[in-house]
Amino acid sequence: MKKLLLASSAVALLAGAAAAEDVKLGVSIGYTGPLESIAPAMTAAVELASGEANASGLLLDGSTITVVTGDSTCIDAAAATATAERLITVEGVKGIVGGMCSGETIAQLQNVAVPNGVVMISPSATSPALTTVEDNGLFFRTSPSDARQGQVMADILQDRGYGTVAVTYTNNDYGKGLADSFEAAFNAAGGTVTINAPHDDGKADYSAEVAALASAGGEVLVIVGYIDQGGGGILRNAIDTAAFDIFEFPDGMVSVALEERFANEITGSFGQNPSAAGDGRDMFVAMAAGAGFDGTESYAAESYDAAALIILAMQAAGSSDPAVYKDFIMGVANAPGEPILPGEIAKALEIIKAGGDVDYVGASAVELIGPGESAGTYREVEFKDGKMDVVNWR
């Protein structure tokens, strides 16, 4: 596990100032694949944070950030590994915002980032397996582990009075990890999971899977999947066959795409995804609107924060070398220090340059715990009158 390292201003000053340079920041997320609909907002959020740093002229004595993107595909470990290799060995990135999905994130980390000593901060890879992965202190995430999401899901269902559910999960690290976490929490609370069955992405027909789920029964169908892939296919078939009336949607399903495609047909259904209430989120959403993208999209806030943490850690370390600045990420993310909200990256850079400390709160209420992952809060959403409404925060 990573140690919680609070980078003091004295240590930062000892690191020395770097000459101005063009610092390349990689973004490795699924521009194709099961979550491609949320990739544009995630990328725009990274560019928003980088643009703030560049406009300030304060990063490492005038250094600038250039964002370099690569398609992780979200589900193809080999393709994700090749993307990370290109970003690191060809493009020369000093850090990566990514990966996007858990399995390909593990592949990129173990096969490329760790051997090359490059920092990765994932905004959206949530598998509990990433908590204990060997990372040499190079991996962080701004979204919480699914160990927590499983408990949140169980709490939501219990609070709504549901005692029996059927579960289907995408057959990968993310899907199985969250489905198992949820089942353990739901059973512990006295609930019953009638079936916990995998489904494969990329199929044209999910009638057999839905038939098996319906046969097992349950008041609610929990779809641990991807809206742009099997999860969306399961939902479409379940609606068309009236197999279930109420659905529970974890983070891989909760998105603008879910609202646009299905909201009129899933009244009374509900779900959750990582998000934070408060001034930071509101400020980010307003900034995103001004930049021409939807800041409420899943993992956009976490992407902004991942980029900001890399930028501020570089400033605190006085270096763009990931072997140096990795030890400053926990320090800039947590107290003590001046709280930093979205739009205040220039302010943070100035404080750090002057020898002060910052506590980056950001758009998702960042609070990193060992081993370098977000404590996390979730927004609970519900579908009514063709809209997806936020009804609670957990």
C-alpha positions in Angstrom: 0.0 0.0 0.0 1.1 3.5 -0.7 2.1 5.6 2.3 0.2 8.8 2.9 2.9 11.4 2.1 2.2 15.0 2.9 4.6 17.0 0.8 5.8 20.0 2.9 6.8 23.2 1.3 10.3 22.8 2.5 10.7 19.5 0.7 9.2 21.0 -2.4 11.7 23.8 -2.4 14.6 21.4 -2.0 13.4 19.6 -5.2 14.4 22.6 -7.2 12.8 24.4 -10.0 12.7 22.9 -13.4 13.4 24.7 -16.7 10.3 25.6 -18.7 9.2 22.7 -20.9 6.3 21.3 -22.9 5.0 18.6 -20.5 2.9 16.0 -22.3 -0.1 14.6 -20.3 -1.6 11.4 -21.6 -5.3 10.5 -21.6 -6.0 6.8 -22.1 -9.7 6.2 -22.1 -12.2 4.3 -24.2 -13.0 6.4 -27.2 -14.4 3.2 -28.7 -16.1 0.5 -26.7 -18.8 0.2 -24.0 -18.4 3.7 -22.5 -17.5 5.7 -25.6 -20.5 8.0 -25.0 -18.9 9.5 -21.9 -15.3 9.8 -23.3 -15.7 13.2 -24.9 -16.7 14.9 -21.7 -13.9 13.2 -19.8 -11.3 14.4 -22.3 -12.8 17.9 -22.3 -12.4 18.0 -18.6 -8.7 17.2 -18.7 -8.2 19.9 -21.3 -10.1 22.3 -19.1 -7.7 21.7 -16.2 -4.7 21.8 -18.5 -5.8 25.0 -20.1 -6.1 26.7 -16.7 -2.5 25.8 -15.9 -1.3 27.0 -19.2 -3.1 30.3 -19.0 -1.6 31.0 -15.7 2.0 30.7 -16.8 2.9 29.6 -13.3 3.5 25.8 -13.8 7.2 25.0 -13.3 8.4 28.5 -14.3 6.4 28.8 -17.5 6.0 25.2 -18.6 2.9 24.2 -20.5 0.8 21.1 -20.7 0.0 19.4 -24.0 -2.8 16.7 -23.8 -2.1 13.6 -25.9 -5.0 11.1 -26.2 -5.1 7.3 -26.8 -7.9 4.9 -27.1 -7.9 2.2 -24.4 -11.1 0.7 -25.8 -12.2 0.1 -22.1 -12.3 -3.7 -22.6 -9.4 -4.9 -24.7 -6.3 -5.3 -22.5 -3.9 -5.8 -25.5 -5.1 -2.6 -27.2 -4.9 -0.7 -24.0 -1.4 -1.9 -23.4 -0.4 -0.8 -26.9 -1.9 2.6 -26.3 0.0 3.1 -23.1 3.2 2.0 -24.7 2.7 4.6 -27.5 1.9 7.3 -25.0 4.9 6.6 -22.9 7.6 5.5 -25.2 6.7 7.4 -28.4 4.9 10.5 -27.1 6.9 10.8 -23.9 4.0 11.6 -21.6 4.9 12.4 -18.0 1.6 11.0 -16.6 -1.6 9.4 -17.7 -5.2 10.2 -16.9 -6.6 6.7 -17.2 -7.4 4.0 -17.7 -11.1 4.0 -18.0 -12.3 0.5 -17.2 -10.7 -1.7 -14.5 -9.3 -4.6 -16.5 -7.6 -2.5 -19.1 -6.3 -0.2 -16.4 -4.7 -3.1 -14.6 -3.1 -4.2 -17.9 -1.7 -0.7 -18.7 -0.4 -0.3 -15.1 1.3 -3.6 -14.8 2.6 -4.0 -18.3 3.7 -0.5 -19.1 3.3 2.2 -16.5 5.1 0.5 -13.6 8.0 -0.8 -15.7 8.4 2.7 -17.1 7.8 4.5 -13.8 4.9 6.6 -15.1 2.1 7.9 -12.9 -1.5 6.9 -13.7 -4.6 8.5 -12.1 -7.8 6.8 -13.2 -11.0 8.8 -13.0 -13.3 5.8 -13.5 -11.6 2.4 -12.9 -13.4 1.1 -9.7 -12.6 -2.6 -9.2 -11.6 -3.5 -5.7 -8.7 -5.4 -7.2 -7.0 -2.1 -7.9 -6.8 -1.3 -4.1 -4.1 -3.9 -3.6 -2.4 -4.1 -7.0 1.4 -3.7 -7.0 2.0 -0.2 -8.3 5.2 1.1 -6.8 3.3 4.2 -5.6 2.4 5.2 -9.2 -1.3 4.5 -9.3 -4.1 6.7 -7.9 -7.8 7.1 -8.6 -10.3 9.9 -8.1 -13.3 7.6 -8.1 -14.0 5.3 -5.1 -13.6 1.5 -5.1 -16.6 -0.6 -5.9 -16.2 -2.1 -2.4 -18.0 1.0 -1.3 -20.4 1.2 -4.2 -21.7 -2.3 -3.4 -22.6 -1.1 0.0 -24.2 2.0 -1.3 -26.3 -0.1 -3.7 -27.5 -2.4 -0.9 -28.4 0.7 1.2 -30.4 2.2 -1.6 -32.4 -1.0 -2.2 -33.0 -1.5 1.5 -34.1 2.1 2.0 -36.6 1.7 -0.9 -38.0 -1.5 0.7 -36.8 -4.1 -1.8 -35.8 -7.5 -0.5 -35.2 -9.6 -3.5 -33.2 -8.8 -6.7 -31.7 -10.5 -9.7 -28.2 -9.4 -10.8 -26.5 -9.5 -14.2 -23.0 -8.3 -14.6 -20.6 -7.7 -17.5 -18.1 -10.5 -17.5 -14.9 -8.7 -16.5 -13.0 -7.4 -13.5 -15.4 -4.4 -13.0 -18.6 -6.4 -13.4 -17.7 -9.3 -11.2 -16.0 -7.2 -8.5 -19.0 -4.9 -8.1 -21.6 -7.7 -8.4 -19.8 -9.7 -5.7 -19.4 -6.7 -3.4 -23.1 -5.8 -3.8 -24.3 -9.4 -3.1 -22.2 -9.6 0.1 -23.6 -6.3 1.3 -27.2 -7.0 0.3 -27.1 -10.5 1.9 -25.6 -9.1 5.1 -28.5 -6.6 5.3 -31.1 -9.5 5.0 -31.7 -9.2 1.3 -31.8 -12.1 -1.2 -30.1 -12.2 -4.6 -32.0 -14.8 -6.7 -29.3 -15.0 -9.4 -26.0 -13.4 -10.0 -25.1 -14.2 -13.6 -22.6 -12.8 -16.1 -23.3 -11.5 -19.5 -20.9 -10.9 -22.4 -20.7 -7.6 -24.2 -21.0 -7.3 -28.0 -24.0 -9.6 -28.5 -26.9 -8.7 -30.8 -29.5 -10.7 -28.7 -29.8 -10.9 -24.9 -33.1 -12.8 -24.8 -31.6 -15.9 -23.3 -29.9 -14.0 -20.5 -33.1 -12.0 -19.7 -35.2 -15.2 -19.7 -32.9 -16.7 -17.1 -33.0 -13.6 -15.0 -36.8 -13.5 -15.2 -37.1 -17.2 -14.3 -35.0 -16.6 -11.1 -37.3 -13.7 -10.2 -36.8 -10.7 -8.1 -38.5 -7.3 -7.5 -35.6 -5.5 -9.1 -33.1 -6.3 -11.9 -29.7 -4.9 -11.0 -27.7 -4.3 -14.3 -24.0 -4.1 -13.5 -22.9 -3.3 -17.1 -22.2 -0.7 -19.7 -24.9 1.5 -21.3 -23.2 1.4 -24.7 -22.8 -2.4 -24.6 -24.3 -5.4 -23.0 -26.0 -3.5 -20.2 -27.9 -1.5 -22.7 -28.8 -4.7 -24.6 -30.0 -6.4 -21.4 -32.2 -3.4 -20.5 -33.7 -3.1 -23.9 -34.7 -6.8 -23.9 -36.0 -6.7 -20.4 -38.2 -3.7 -21.2 -39.5 -5.2 -24.5 -40.4 -8.5 -22.8 -41.8 -6.9 -19.6 -39.4 -9.2 -17.7 -38.9 -6.6 -15.0 -40.6 -3.3 -14.1 -37.9 -1.8 -11.9 -34.1 -1.6 -12.5 -31.1 -0.6 -10.4 -28.3 1.0 -12.3 -24.6 1.2 -11.1 -22.1 3.7 -12.4 -21.4 2.0 -15.8 -25.1 2.5 -16.7 -25.8 6.0 -15.2 -25.2 8.6 -17.9 -26.7 11.1 -20.2 -27.1 8.2 -22.7 -29.2 6.2 -20.3 -31.5 9.2 -19.8 -31.8 9.9 -23.5 -32.4 6.4 -24.6 -34.5 4.9 -21.9 -35.9 7.5 -19.4 -39.4 7.4 -20.7 -39.6 3.6 -20.2 -38.0 3.1 -16.8 -40.1 5.3 -14.5 -39.5 4.4 -10.8 -36.0 2.9 -11.5 -33.0 4.3 -9.8 -29.2 4.0 -9.5 -26.0 5.8 -8.4 -22.7 7.0 -9.6 -19.7 8.7 -8.0 -20.3 12.4 -7.6 -20.2 15.1 -5.0 -22.6 17.8 -4.0 -21.6 21.3 -3.1 -19.8 24.4 -4.4 -17.0 22.4 -6.2 -19.4 20.4 -8.3 -21.6 23.5 -9.1 -18.5 25.5 -10.1 -17.3 22.7 -12.4 -20.6 22.2 -14.1 -20.8 26.0 -14.8 -17.2 26.0 -16.2 -17.9 23.0 -18.3 -21.0 24.6 -19.8 -18.8 27.6 -20.7 -16.3 25.3 -22.4 -19.1 23.6 -24.4 -19.5 20.2 -22.7 -21.7 18.6 -20.0 -20.1 18.6 -16.6 -22.7 16.4 -15.2 -21.7 13.5 -17.4 -20.3 10.5 -15.6 -16.6 10.8 -14.6 -16.1 14.2 -16.1 -15.5 15.8 -12.7 -13.2 13.0 -11.7 -11.2 13.5 -15.0 -10.8 17.2 -14.3 -9.5 16.3 -10.8 -7.1 13.6 -12.0 -5.4 16.1 -14.3 -5.4 18.8 -11.6 -3.7 16.5 -9.1 -0.9 15.6 -11.6 -0.4 19.3 -12.4 -0.3 20.4 -8.7 1.9 17.5 -7.7 4.4 18.5 -10.4 4.4 22.1 -9.0 4.9 20.8 -5.5 7.7 18.6 -6.5 9.4 21.2 -8.7 9.6 18.6 -11.4 7.6 16.9 -14.1 9.5 13.6 -13.5 6.9 11.1 -12.3 9.5 9.4 -10.1 9.7 12.6 -8.2 6.2 14.1 -8.2 4.4 10.8 -7.4 5.3 11.3 -3.8 3.5 14.7 -3.7 0.1 13.6 -5.0 -1.3 12.6 -1.6 0.0 15.9 -0.1 -1.7 18.2 -2.6 -4.9 16.2 -2.4 -5.4 16.4 1.3 -5.3 18.7 4.3 -3.6 20.7 5.6 -3.6 23.6 3.1 -5.7 26.1 1.3 -8.8 24.5 -0.1 -8.8 24.6 -3.9 -12.0 24.4 -6.0 -12.5 24.1 -9.8 -11.2 27.2 -11.6 -8.6 27.8 -8.9 -5.7 25.9 -10.4 -3.8 29.1 -11.0 -4.3 30.1 -7.4 -3.0 26.7 -6.2 0.1 27.0 -8.5 0.8 30.4 -7.0 0.4 29.2 -3.4 2.7 26.3 -4.0 5.3 28.4 -5.8 5.3 30.7 -2.8 6.0 27.8 -0.5 2.5 27.2 0.8 0.3 24.1 1.0 -2.9 23.3 -0.8 -5.8 21.0 -0.1 -7.3 20.1 -3.5 -11.0 19.7 -3.1 -11.9 20.0 -6.8 -15.0 19.0 -8.6 -15.5 15.6 -6.9 -14.6 16.5 -3.3 -11.2 14.8 -3.5 -10.0 13.1 -0.4 -7.4 10.5 -1.1 -7.0 7.6 1.4 -4.4 4.9 1.4 -3.7 3.4 -1.1 -4.2 6.5 -3.1 -7.9 6.2 -3.9 -10.9 8.4 -3.3 -13.0 8.1 -0.1 -15.9 9.0 -2.5 -19.5 10.1 -2.4 -22.3 9.0 -4.7 -25.4 10.7 -6.1 -28.6 8.7 -6.1 -30.7 9.2 -9.2 -34.3 8.3 -10.0 -36.2 8.2 -13.3 -39.5 10.1 -13.4 -41.5 11.8 -16.2 -38.8 11.0 -18.8 -36.0 12.6 -16.8 -33.1 11.4 -14.5 -33.3 13.4 -11.3 -30.8 13.5 -8.4 -32.7 12.6 -5.2 -30.0 12.0 -2.6 -26.2 12.0 -1.9 -24.5 9.1 -0.1 
